[in-house]
């Protein structure tokens, strides 16, 4: 029998960061008709070790069934509920350049509990365009659009120079969750959650690892012994 305890609201941030990985793996299994999964198989699919996975899921009050594993459908619901994905979140994308357009056209938002409710830009050549079924509105209407559409999350896909001012306006309009694609660190109050996505930094990290592999193969700098 499935064991479930009341949810622990003190879930560690590291666990929260891994829950979407488990959910993605579980959704793939559900699509293939998998009914139950062991902690080992789920951990492998999510790219973590099984002990860490079991500890993470224990924070949700989910311990699986000995000899059977976890009920995939129930665990999808459990994680979705914990992540707040069982309700509809209205999202506004601010900045509708190439990145903003790509995000607006991404079909995966709706299936994950997010609805792009507004697109805003300052460029008169873009304002009025129809993108993914939405009319691009002028940035001057930002506050009114946030209120009118019930926006809970704002995605900033603007140039760095404009990001902080727009961030301040978004917060003043009552939004406390921001996904920032602008290449700048935003200054926000403690009550506001900002997640930063910097593609150039991720590429630089990959370049670092590529260089290490190249050095290892060529007997370069990494072959030297650090005496300190």
Secondary structure, DSSP 8 states (H G I E B T S, - for coil): ---B----S---HHHHHHHHHHHHHHHHHHHTT--EE-HHHHHHHHTS-HHHHHHHHHTTTB--BTTTBEEHHHHHHHHHHHHTTTS-EEEEEE--SHHHHHHHT-THHHHTTEEEEEEEES-TTTTT-EETTEEEEEGGGHHHHHHHHT--EEEE-S-HHHHHHHHHHHHHTT--EEEE-SSS-----TT-EEEE--HHHHHHHHHHHHHHHHHHHHT-GGGS----
